[in-house]
Amino acid sequence: MEVRLIKISIHSEKTAVKDFLEELKKVLCAEDFNIDDNLQFIRSKKEEVQYSTNYIMDDLDYDVEDIVERLKELSLQEYSETLIDNKDNNPPLLFVFGKVINNRQVYVKLKVKGKRTKRVLCLSFHYAKYIMKFPYAECG
């Protein structure tokens, strides 16, 4: 018997996305922000290398600081969907954004964790494999 994980995608309300972005930027822009302590990348080995964080970092000549700057720029208009994290339910929501960098769409999936010491968990930062949709693209 084969077990398949089901991807559950929802669209969060605008206010929830705005609240998430506010919290994200609060962590990333804090005076005591430390990349080693407050940012975690999940760099899984992917079969399709062009859809990995390491590939995009090499392709764009990016380091982690460059990615942090792109994360700070995320906006409501770049929001695509919200996923249920089947590996970590604290918090269970992953926010997905699509950011255009050098005329290519980049898939960004992340969440903010922690009660006292907040940290950003970035599960994906790579070129988009599929065309992304943006429910609030026309919103201010």
C-alpha positions, 0 to 999 in steps of 0.5 A: 500500500502506497501512502500519499501526502495530500496537499491542503491549500487554502486562501487566507483572508487579506487581514491574516496575510497582512498580519503574517507579513507584519510579523515576518518583517518585525522579526527580520527587521528587529535590531537583534535579528541574527541570521543564525538564530532567527532564520532557518532554511530547510534545504532538502535534496530535491530530484529536480535540482533547478527547484532547490534553494541551493540552485537559485542561490548559485544562479542569482549569486545570492547569499542568505542576506540577499534572501532576507532582503527579498523576504522583507520585500514580500507584499500582499499582492505576491501572496499565493496560498496557505498550506497546512504543514503536515510535519509541524502543527505549531503553527500549522500554516505555511504562507506561500508567495511568488516573487519575481526576481530577474524576470523569473517567478520564485516560489517562497514558502515560510512561517514564523515560529516561536512564542518569545524568541521568534524565528523565520522558517523558510521551507522553499525559496526556488524558481516556481515549478508551476504557474502561481495564482495571486488572489490579492494581486489587484489589492493595495 
